[in-house]
């Protein structure tokens, strides 16, 4: 087991080995990587250039012919071994997530466990991706086979440095593609270790490549003529840019953006279950997840539930069962949202500003924050905060509540808390969101069901996880054959 300490300088992983990053002519050629828990510098990350991306693409192209010619069953054997390595290195991988992202140990471990589950789905693909064959006319057979695209790319965010890369990498590679991955420059360590474990599992050189850096790497991936498909997870602002730029170069692209998830709470909801679920949803991973509860729409008389939420949220203690936010800038931005809401007339029921954790005074912490009497014109009601903050908007009835939910530009997730099947069904049918929860604060589908939102939470067709990912990472080859010249001939043959 490796000791988690100050890390060596970040390098790219190209053609099966770590290589120095080409320092370009950019003025700021490197950046510090910070530990959000105490504000210390973990390592330095040089910022890659187009040349680095091009080297990775060339390595992936060289590896594609051999890798794609293997059978699906041959390719999954590597991921059986890789999944075992994730389990064997669980503690180290968990601590790496903590070190670079600031999660609690339990949250970081759950992230690695989810990565294992994603690998389990990938190794099941031989049972799912079955070629279709049919005799369409006497002596004439039609066949459909799924073929890989070639070199593909995945651009991943800071909030799940281990899990989100596994949304794309296992499925894309098992299906026969080769990949260039660009992780968030804020959290490069988990993917570097992932590359090492893939090699240890027996993945051939060049099949998986890692290019670290910032905006220039993203632009290079979008522009490179030999990359066939791009997946992106991040903010809506950047998702739009990536989708437009990648699709303008005739690539496939699915880009997952931000969220403003609404939880509709009705008076008949179970108070204890609702309060604990809502608080867990808003504070889990310090609110830095696109499935976090951001707005609670309280329908009619729900004060008793709000009171319980405040009680529950007071049990969430920064530095103990609440992790840090990613940076000093994020902390400042979140606290500015809270201050603006207060200035505009909202009532702060629980205030998480100005938090300092003893022994970790340099860390970036925001405590649980509950803001009541928010109106739909306030920024805390409309914009993604990405912190442990929930805004409460009051509604008179279900129609007004759904109008508030559907008024958001986003459409990642929505949830309803009620004991009425009729009310739940109406919200399920009318809410404009890609993922719906009933008495569940974080309605993340599990494999084989795919992850993805609607509206400005996703750009492109299909999803990058679950069964839907098969369509994204492959293309159909259709073959029609006839071997029997004596067979009856008609218009179909």
C-alpha positions as CSV (number, residue, x, y, z in Angstrom):
1,X,0.0,0.0,0.0
2,X,1.4,3.4,-1.0
3,X,1.6,6.1,1.6
4,X,-0.5,9.2,0.8
5,X,1.9,12.1,1.2
6,X,3.0,15.0,-1.0
7,X,2.8,13.7,-4.5
8,X,5.4,13.9,-7.3
9,X,4.8,16.3,-10.2
10,X,1.9,15.4,-12.4
11,X,2.7,13.7,-15.7
12,X,0.8,12.5,-18.7
13,X,0.2,8.8,-19.3
14,X,0.8,8.1,-23.0
15,X,1.4,4.8,-24.7
16,X,1.6,2.9,-21.4
17,X,4.0,5.1,-19.6
18,X,4.2,8.4,-17.7
19,X,5.8,11.1,-19.7
20,X,6.7,14.8,-19.0
21,X,4.3,17.4,-20.2
22,X,5.4,19.6,-23.1
23,X,5.8,23.1,-21.8
24,X,4.4,25.4,-24.3
25,X,4.7,29.2,-24.8
26,X,1.8,29.9,-22.5
27,X,2.6,32.4,-19.8
28,X,1.3,30.3,-16.9
29,X,2.9,26.9,-17.8
30,X,2.0,25.2,-14.5
31,X,-0.4,25.4,-11.5
32,X,-0.5,24.2,-7.9
33,X,-2.8,21.4,-6.9
34,X,-4.3,22.1,-3.5
35,X,-5.7,19.9,-0.7
36,X,-9.1,21.4,0.2
37,X,-9.0,19.9,3.7
38,X,-6.1,22.1,5.0
39,X,-5.2,24.3,2.0
40,X,-1.8,22.8,1.6
41,X,-0.1,22.3,-1.8
42,X,-0.1,18.6,-2.9
43,X,1.8,18.8,-6.1
44,X,2.4,20.8,-9.3
45,X,0.6,20.3,-12.6
46,X,2.1,21.5,-15.8
47,X,-0.5,22.6,-18.4
48,X,-0.4,20.4,-21.5
49,X,-0.7,21.7,-25.0
50,X,-2.1,20.5,-28.4
51,X,1.1,18.6,-29.0
52,X,0.6,16.5,-25.9
53,X,-3.0,15.7,-27.0
54,X,-1.7,14.8,-30.5
55,X,0.9,12.4,-29.0
56,X,-1.9,10.7,-27.0
57,X,-4.1,10.4,-30.1
58,X,-1.3,8.9,-32.1
59,X,-0.7,6.3,-29.4
60,X,-4.4,5.5,-29.2
61,X,-4.6,5.2,-33.0
62,X,-1.7,2.8,-33.0
63,X,-3.3,0.7,-30.4
64,X,-6.8,0.7,-31.9
65,X,-6.4,-2.0,-34.6
66,X,-5.1,-4.6,-32.2
67,X,-7.5,-3.7,-29.4
68,X,-10.6,-3.6,-31.5
69,X,-9.8,-6.9,-33.2
70,X,-10.0,-8.7,-29.9
71,X,-13.4,-10.2,-29.0
72,X,-15.7,-8.6,-26.5
73,X,-15.1,-11.5,-24.2
74,X,-11.3,-11.1,-24.4
75,X,-11.5,-7.4,-23.6
76,X,-13.6,-7.8,-20.5
77,X,-11.1,-10.2,-18.9
78,X,-8.9,-7.2,-18.3
79,X,-11.7,-5.4,-16.5
80,X,-12.4,-8.4,-14.3
81,X,-8.8,-8.1,-13.1
82,X,-9.0,-4.3,-12.9
83,X,-12.2,-4.4,-10.8
84,X,-10.3,-6.7,-8.4
85,X,-7.4,-4.2,-8.2
86,X,-9.8,-1.4,-7.3
87,X,-11.0,-3.5,-4.4
88,X,-7.5,-4.5,-3.3
89,X,-6.4,-0.8,-3.4
90,X,-9.6,0.6,-1.9
91,X,-8.0,2.4,1.1
92,X,-5.3,4.0,-1.0
93,X,-7.8,5.1,-3.7
94,X,-10.2,6.4,-1.1
95,X,-7.4,8.5,0.5
96,X,-6.4,9.9,-2.9
97,X,-10.0,11.2,-3.4
98,X,-9.9,12.7,0.0
99,X,-6.6,14.3,-0.5
100,X,-7.4,16.1,-3.8
101,X,-11.2,16.6,-3.4
102,X,-11.8,17.1,0.3
103,X,-14.6,14.5,0.8
104,X,-15.1,12.6,4.0
105,X,-13.5,9.1,4.1
106,X,-17.0,7.5,3.8
107,X,-18.0,9.5,0.8
108,X,-14.7,8.9,-0.9
109,X,-14.9,5.2,-0.3
110,X,-18.5,5.1,-1.7
111,X,-17.2,6.8,-4.8
112,X,-14.6,4.0,-5.4
113,X,-17.2,1.4,-4.7
114,X,-19.4,3.0,-7.4
115,X,-16.4,2.7,-9.8
116,X,-16.3,-1.0,-9.0
117,X,-20.0,-1.3,-9.8
118,X,-19.5,0.6,-13.1
119,X,-16.8,-2.0,-14.0
120,X,-19.2,-4.8,-13.2
121,X,-21.6,-3.4,-15.7
122,X,-18.8,-3.2,-18.3
123,X,-17.9,-6.8,-17.9
124,X,-21.5,-7.8,-18.4
125,X,-21.6,-6.3,-21.9
126,X,-21.0,-9.6,-23.7
127,X,-24.4,-10.7,-22.3
128,X,-26.0,-7.4,-23.5
129,X,-24.3,-6.5,-26.8
130,X,-25.5,-9.5,-28.9
131,X,-25.4,-9.3,-32.7
132,X,-28.7,-9.5,-34.5
133,X,-29.1,-12.0,-37.3
134,X,-32.3,-12.8,-39.2
135,X,-33.2,-14.7,-42.4
136,X,-35.1,-11.9,-44.1
137,X,-35.9,-13.9,-47.3
138,X,-35.3,-17.5,-48.4
139,X,-31.5,-17.8,-48.5
140,X,-30.9,-14.2,-47.6
141,X,-29.5,-13.2,-44.2
142,X,-29.2,-9.7,-42.6
143,X,-26.9,-9.1,-39.7
144,X,-26.1,-6.2,-37.4
145,X,-22.9,-5.9,-35.5
146,X,-21.8,-3.2,-33.2
147,X,-18.4,-1.8,-34.0
148,X,-16.2,0.7,-32.0
149,X,-15.8,4.2,-33.3
150,X,-12.0,4.5,-32.9
151,X,-10.2,7.0,-30.7
152,X,-12.6,8.7,-28.3
153,X,-12.1,11.2,-25.5
154,X,-13.5,11.8,-22.0
155,X,-13.3,15.2,-20.2
156,X,-14.1,14.7,-16.5
157,X,-14.9,17.1,-13.5
158,X,-13.4,17.7,-10.1
159,X,-16.3,16.6,-7.9
160,X,-15.9,12.8,-8.4
161,X,-12.3,12.3,-9.4
162,X,-12.6,8.5,-9.3
163,X,-16.2,7.7,-10.2
164,X,-16.9,9.9,-13.2
165,X,-13.9,8.7,-15.2
166,X,-15.5,5.2,-14.7
167,X,-18.7,6.4,-16.2
168,X,-17.0,6.4,-19.6
169,X,-13.7,4.5,-19.5
170,X,-14.8,0.9,-18.9
171,X,-17.7,0.9,-21.3
172,X,-15.9,2.7,-24.1
173,X,-12.8,0.5,-23.9
174,X,-14.7,-2.8,-23.5
175,X,-16.7,-1.9,-26.6
176,X,-13.4,-1.7,-28.5
177,X,-12.5,2.0,-28.6
178,X,-9.2,3.5,-27.4
179,X,-9.3,6.7,-25.2
180,X,-7.7,10.0,-24.4
181,X,-8.9,11.3,-21.0
182,X,-8.6,14.8,-19.6
183,X,-9.3,15.0,-15.9
184,X,-10.0,18.2,-14.1
185,X,-6.7,20.0,-13.5
186,X,-7.8,20.4,-9.8
187,X,-7.9,16.6,-9.2
188,X,-5.3,14.8,-11.3
189,X,-4.1,12.1,-8.8
190,X,-7.0,9.6,-9.0
191,X,-6.8,9.2,-12.7
192,X,-3.0,8.8,-12.6
193,X,-3.4,5.9,-10.2
194,X,-6.2,4.5,-12.4
195,X,-3.8,4.4,-15.4
196,X,-1.3,2.5,-13.3
197,X,-3.9,-0.1,-12.2
198,X,-5.2,-0.5,-15.8
199,X,-1.7,-1.3,-16.9
200,X,-1.3,-3.7,-14.0
201,X,-4.5,-5.4,-15.1
202,X,-3.0,-6.1,-18.5
203,X,-4.5,-3.3,-20.6
204,X,-2.3,-2.9,-23.7
205,X,-0.2,0.2,-24.1
206,X,-1.9,3.1,-25.9
207,X,-5.5,1.9,-25.2
208,X,-5.9,4.4,-22.4
209,X,-4.1,7.7,-22.4
210,X,-4.2,10.6,-19.9
211,X,-3.5,14.2,-20.8
212,X,-3.5,16.7,-17.9
213,X,-4.1,20.5,-18.2
214,X,-6.7,23.1,-18.6
215,X,-8.6,24.9,-21.3
216,X,-6.0,24.3,-24.1
217,X,-6.4,20.5,-23.7
218,X,-10.2,20.7,-23.9
219,X,-10.0,22.8,-27.0
220,X,-7.4,20.4,-28.5
221,X,-9.7,17.4,-27.9
222,X,-12.6,19.2,-29.5
223,X,-10.6,20.2,-32.5
224,X,-8.5,17.1,-33.1
225,X,-9.6,15.6,-36.4
226,X,-8.9,12.0,-35.4
227,X,-11.0,11.9,-32.2
228,X,-14.4,10.4,-33.1
229,X,-16.4,11.1,-30.0
230,X,-16.2,13.3,-26.9
231,X,-18.0,13.0,-23.5
232,X,-17.9,15.9,-21.1
233,X,-19.1,16.4,-17.5
234,X,-19.0,19.8,-15.9
235,X,-20.8,23.1,-15.7
236,X,-23.5,24.0,-18.2
237,X,-21.6,27.1,-19.4
238,X,-18.6,24.9,-20.4
239,X,-20.8,22.0,-21.6
240,X,-22.4,24.3,-24.2
241,X,-19.0,25.4,-25.4
242,X,-17.7,21.8,-25.6
243,X,-20.8,20.5,-27.4
244,X,-20.7,23.3,-30.0
245,X,-17.0,23.1,-30.6
246,X,-16.8,19.3,-30.8
247,X,-19.9,18.9,-33.0
248,X,-18.7,21.6,-35.3
249,X,-15.8,19.3,-36.1
250,X,-18.3,16.5,-36.9
251,X,-17.7,14.5,-33.7
252,X,-20.2,12.7,-31.6
253,X,-20.6,14.6,-28.3
254,X,-22.6,14.2,-25.2
255,X,-22.0,17.0,-22.6
256,X,-23.5,16.8,-19.2
257,X,-23.9,20.2,-17.5
258,X,-25.1,21.6,-14.2
259,X,-28.3,21.3,-12.2
260,X,-30.7,23.1,-10.0
261,X,-32.6,20.1,-8.5
262,X,-36.0,20.8,-6.9
263,X,-37.5,18.6,-4.2
264,X,-41.3,19.0,-3.9
265,X,-42.4,18.4,-0.3
266,X,-46.0,17.9,0.6
267,X,-47.6,18.1,4.0
268,X,-48.4,14.4,4.2
269,X,-44.7,13.4,3.7
270,X,-43.1,11.4,6.4
271,X,-41.4,14.1,8.5
272,X,-38.4,12.1,9.7
273,X,-37.6,10.4,6.4
274,X,-38.1,13.6,4.5
275,X,-35.9,15.8,6.7
276,X,-33.1,13.2,6.8
277,X,-33.2,12.6,3.0
278,X,-33.3,16.3,2.1
279,X,-30.5,17.2,4.4
280,X,-28.4,14.2,3.2
281,X,-29.0,15.3,-0.4
282,X,-28.0,18.9,0.2
283,X,-24.9,18.2,2.3
284,X,-23.5,15.0,0.8
285,X,-20.2,15.6,-0.9
286,X,-20.5,19.2,0.5
287,X,-23.2,19.8,-2.0
288,X,-20.7,19.4,-4.9
289,X,-22.7,17.0,-7.0
290,X,-25.1,17.6,-9.9
291,X,-27.7,15.5,-8.0
292,X,-27.7,17.5,-4.8
293,X,-30.9,19.0,-3.5
294,X,-30.7,22.8,-4.2
295,X,-34.3,24.0,-3.9
296,X,-37.0,22.7,-1.7
297,X,-40.5,23.6,-2.8
298,X,-42.7,23.5,0.3
299,X,-46.3,22.9,-0.7
300,X,-48.9,24.4,1.8
301,X,-48.3,23.6,5.5
302,X,-44.8,22.0,5.8
303,X,-43.3,24.1,8.6
304,X,-43.1,21.0,10.8
305,X,-40.8,19.3,8.2
306,X,-38.7,22.4,7.8
307,X,-38.1,22.5,11.6
308,X,-37.0,18.9,11.5
309,X,-34.7,19.7,8.6
310,X,-32.9,22.4,10.7
311,X,-32.5,19.9,13.5
312,X,-31.1,17.3,11.2
313,X,-28.7,19.8,9.5
314,X,-27.3,20.8,12.9
315,X,-25.9,17.3,13.2
316,X,-23.8,17.8,10.1
317,X,-20.4,19.1,11.4
318,X,-17.7,20.4,9.0
319,X,-14.5,18.5,9.3
320,X,-16.3,15.5,10.9
321,X,-19.2,14.3,8.7
322,X,-19.1,17.2,6.2
323,X,-16.1,17.5,3.8
324,X,-14.5,20.7,2.4
325,X,-15.5,22.5,-0.8
326,X,-12.9,22.3,-3.5
327,X,-11.2,25.8,-3.2
328,X,-11.1,29.1,-1.5
329,X,-12.8,30.6,-4.6
330,X,-15.7,28.1,-4.3
331,X,-16.1,28.9,-0.6
332,X,-16.2,32.7,-1.3
333,X,-18.7,32.2,-4.2
334,X,-21.0,30.0,-2.0
335,X,-20.9,32.5,0.9
336,X,-21.7,35.4,-1.5
337,X,-24.8,33.6,-2.6
338,X,-26.0,33.3,1.0
339,X,-25.2,36.9,1.7
340,X,-27.1,38.1,-1.4
341,X,-30.2,36.1,-0.5
342,X,-30.1,37.6,3.0
343,X,-29.8,41.1,1.6
344,X,-32.7,40.5,-0.7
345,X,-35.1,39.5,2.2
346,X,-34.7,35.7,2.5
347,X,-34.4,34.3,6.1
348,X,-31.3,32.3,7.0
349,X,-32.5,29.4,9.2
350,X,-29.1,27.8,9.5
351,X,-26.0,29.7,8.5
352,X,-22.8,27.9,7.3
353,X,-20.7,30.9,6.6
354,X,-17.3,31.7,8.2
355,X,-16.6,28.2,9.3
356,X,-13.2,27.2,10.6
357,X,-12.2,23.7,11.5
358,X,-9.8,23.4,14.4
359,X,-6.5,22.0,13.2
360,X,-7.5,22.6,9.6
361,X,-7.7,26.4,9.6
362,X,-6.4,26.6,6.0
363,X,-9.2,24.3,4.8
364,X,-12.2,25.4,2.6
365,X,-15.3,24.7,4.6
366,X,-18.9,25.8,4.3
367,X,-21.4,24.5,6.9
368,X,-25.0,23.4,6.1
369,X,-27.1,26.4,5.2
370,X,-30.9,26.5,5.0
371,X,-32.5,29.6,3.5
372,X,-36.3,30.1,3.8
373,X,-38.7,32.5,2.1
374,X,-36.7,32.5,-1.1
375,X,-38.5,34.0,-4.2
376,X,-38.0,32.7,-7.7
377,X,-36.2,35.9,-8.9
378,X,-33.3,35.4,-6.4
379,X,-30.0,34.0,-7.6
380,X,-30.1,31.2,-5.0
381,X,-33.3,30.0,-6.6
382,X,-32.1,30.1,-10.2
383,X,-28.3,29.5,-10.3
384,X,-26.2,26.4,-9.4
385,X,-24.5,27.1,-6.1
386,X,-22.6,23.8,-5.8
387,X,-22.4,23.8,-2.0
388,X,-24.2,22.5,1.1
389,X,-27.0,25.1,0.7
390,X,-30.7,24.6,0.1
391,X,-33.3,27.4,-0.7
392,X,-36.9,27.0,0.4
393,X,-39.6,28.4,-1.9
394,X,-43.2,28.2,-0.7
395,X,-46.0,27.1,-3.0
396,X,-49.8,26.9,-2.4
397,X,-50.5,23.8,-4.4
398,X,-49.1,21.2,-6.8
399,X,-49.7,23.3,-9.9
400,X,-47.7,26.2,-8.5
401,X,-45.0,23.8,-7.3
402,X,-44.5,22.1,-10.7
403,X,-44.5,25.5,-12.4
404,X,-41.6,26.5,-10.1
405,X,-39.7,23.3,-10.9
406,X,-40.3,23.5,-14.6
407,X,-39.4,27.2,-14.6
408,X,-35.7,26.2,-14.1
409,X,-33.4,26.2,-17.1
410,X,-31.9,23.0,-15.8
411,X,-33.5,19.5,-15.8
412,X,-31.2,17.1,-14.2
413,X,-33.2,15.7,-11.3
414,X,-36.4,16.3,-9.3
415,X,-37.9,14.6,-6.3
416,X,-41.3,14.5,-4.6
417,X,-41.9,13.6,-0.9
418,X,-45.4,12.4,-0.2
419,X,-47.3,9.3,1.0
420,X,-49.9,9.9,-1.8
421,X,-49.4,7.7,-4.9
422,X,-51.5,10.1,-6.9
423,X,-49.5,13.1,-6.1
424,X,-46.3,11.2,-6.7
425,X,-47.5,10.0,-10.1
426,X,-48.5,13.5,-11.1
427,X,-45.1,14.9,-10.3
428,X,-43.4,12.0,-12.0
429,X,-45.4,12.7,-15.2
430,X,-45.2,16.5,-15.2
431,X,-41.7,17.4,-13.8
432,X,-39.3,18.5,-16.6
433,X,-36.2,16.5,-15.4
434,X,-34.4,13.4,-16.7
435,X,-34.2,11.7,-13.3
436,X,-37.1,11.6,-10.8
437,X,-37.1,10.5,-7.2
438,X,-40.1,9.5,-5.0
439,X,-39.2,9.9,-1.4
440,X,-35.5,9.8,-2.5
441,X,-33.3,12.8,-2.3
442,X,-30.6,11.7,-4.7
443,X,-32.4,9.7,-7.5
444,X,-29.3,8.4,-9.2
445,X,-30.2,5.4,-11.5
446,X,-28.1,2.3,-10.9
447,X,-26.6,0.2,-13.7
448,X,-27.9,-0.9,-16.2
449,X,-30.0,2.3,-16.2
450,X,-28.3,5.3,-17.6
451,X,-27.5,8.7,-16.0
452,X,-28.5,11.9,-17.7
453,X,-30.7,15.0,-17.4
454,X,-32.8,17.1,-19.7
455,X,-32.9,20.8,-20.8
456,X,-29.7,22.7,-20.0
457,X,-28.4,19.8,-17.9
458,X,-27.4,17.8,-21.0
459,X,-26.5,18.5,-24.6
460,X,-26.4,15.7,-27.2
461,X,-28.3,12.5,-27.7
462,X,-28.1,9.5,-25.4
463,X,-26.2,9.0,-22.2
464,X,-22.7,7.9,-21.3
465,X,-23.5,5.3,-18.7
466,X,-25.7,2.2,-18.7
467,X,-27.3,0.6,-21.7
468,X,-27.6,4.0,-23.4
469,X,-23.8,4.3,-23.6
470,X,-23.7,1.3,-26.0
471,X,-25.3,3.4,-28.7
472,X,-22.9,6.4,-28.0
473,X,-19.7,4.4,-28.0
474,X,-20.4,2.2,-31.1
475,X,-21.7,2.2,-34.6
476,X,-23.8,-0.4,-36.5
477,X,-22.4,-2.4,-39.4
478,X,-25.2,-4.0,-41.4
479,X,-24.4,-7.0,-43.6
480,X,-26.7,-8.8,-46.1
481,X,-25.5,-12.2,-47.4
482,X,-26.8,-14.7,-50.0
483,X,-25.1,-18.0,-50.6
484,X,-27.8,-20.2,-52.2
485,X,-28.3,-19.4,-55.9
486,X,-31.2,-21.9,-56.1
487,X,-33.2,-20.1,-53.4
488,X,-36.5,-18.6,-54.5
489,X,-35.9,-15.0,-55.7
490,X,-38.2,-12.1,-55.0
491,X,-38.0,-8.4,-54.6
492,X,-36.2,-8.7,-51.3
493,X,-33.3,-10.8,-52.7
